Amino acid sequence: MRYNIYLILIITLILSVNSAYGQDTRYRVELLVLTHLDHQSDPREMMKLEDYSDSLDFLTPPPEKDAEVETETGAIPEPGLALAEETLTSEDSEATEEEEPPAVIHIEEMSSTMQEAWRRLRLSAPFRPQQYLSWEQGDEEPFPTLRIHDLEVVMVEDPFAGLRAGLLEEEGTVVMDEPIDPLAEPEEPAIPEPKIYYRLDGVATLKRTRFLHLDLDLQLREAIWNQDPVTENTVPGLVPSLTPPVSQADESTEYVPPPPSAFLVHELKQTRQVKTQRMEYFDGPVLGVLAYITSIKVENPEAP
């Protein structure tokens, strides 16, 4: 009798292992960044901001198109209409279903759990929700690092601004019907895009080793100018201004405000173990983050 019990336990264990090998795990990550309104924390003055532009960014608005593409009837197609009208053959549809999901998927719809959290924060006196980001990822390396930010720009760093403006002027004079010379020299590499620094800016990474860990690196920035509005020179001992100095130049000339002298920064840097299906709270003196991670089981077609 005892051997029969052992045999049943072994068979159960083998079946559970086989079922686990037949499934892959993916995670849906939801982050809600909030601020404490009644904080007493002093910001840190920094001369240089952290650059997060190398991270995956889903929140930057796409560039606007200069001209709308019209159909043969002259009507402007609705978003996604062209894709909806394309028909796939049965072979194409089967191939699409067998494709593996992308490494990272941006999810725009907020779950009911986060919707309730956002609503409560909006109604609360001491807190304010600032930004939301959600994505889906796998459980194997490389783990993506995603940028989370608002749309309020505090500084733009563009060392190639003059060259960029000159190229834009030249593009207006190029004749588009000129024949292409196959022996012509290849075009020069594109000019690097300007670096944009936002008021709320940072990155988040969900990693899985033995356990799940969430890494957060966030900054809340405010630009200051220690400058005389007339001479535009740094004045020692001058009280920092939170607005750029006013131009005294002729109105006929375009005035470009000087870059900020420094920045007042509140930071939140934390790394800790997290669990799925549970609201996690990362607390700081000024910044806080609510994280809700959902485990998703996906069938693995390559499993035996």
Phi, psi and omega in degrees: 000320181293323179293325178296322178295317179299320181295318179297319179297318180295317179297318178298319179295318179296318180296321179292323177294316180298319179293327178292321178293338180276000181229146171253154180251131172236159184235134169261123183249129176237127179237134176234114180269133181228165177233149174271124183280325185258041181280158177242021184272134177275137179287161176263131180277127182231140178274335183226137181266154174290136181260119180250017188290344180280353182275161179291124187240113175262350191262349178286128181299142178293154179295143180283142178276139182289327183222143178276139178273126182259153177278179181296334179275354179094357181270148178277124183292147176284156180303130178080357183290322180296321179291324181292330183279344179286132179257138179255142175286169181296324179293318180296319181293321178295320179294324179293321181293329183277348180293144178287147178295152179301159181298321180226133179236127177280131179246117183272333184280130180276136179291163180297327179296315180286329176300318179292321178295317179297317181297316181294323179293323179295328182272348183280156179278319187271351186234156173219127174289141184245316186205150179232140177214136179220141177208167176239137182216169177274181183253013181238156178294154001280138180273130185285148172252118185252142179269134178235126186202165171267194183247015178267111185275131176257338178196144173240125181252109184223089179293344182254026183299316180295315179295322180296318179295322178295321179292324178295323177292322180292325180298332179288342181256358181285135177274118186286341184270006180292140179292150180273128179271114182292340181267002182290154179292146180297152181291152179291153179303149181296151179289136179301142179291150178294151177270129182249130179248125184259162178300309172255121187209149178166189183223160177218142180220127173259121182241149176232119170247252170281325177233171176276136176228139178245124178257129179235136176219098186234150176224141171246115191246153174218125182279146176226153180233115175263065187224151173281127182296343181268308184271340182059031176250150180293130181249115180298137177082358180286138180295130182300141176256141180268002177234147181296150181297151181277139182283140173254011184281173179296141182294339181287341180260141180284128183260128177253117182296148180291158177292158179300149177283326180198182182221142172263121192232132166252135186241155170221108177235111181215147174222125179201166179287140178231161179236155181279159179056033177213135179287122179254141181237123175256115188252141174220172180300324182238314181263145173218160181221129168262129181236132178229118186243130181245132177272131182237126178269127180239131180294134179262111182291342180275353181288146179292000000 
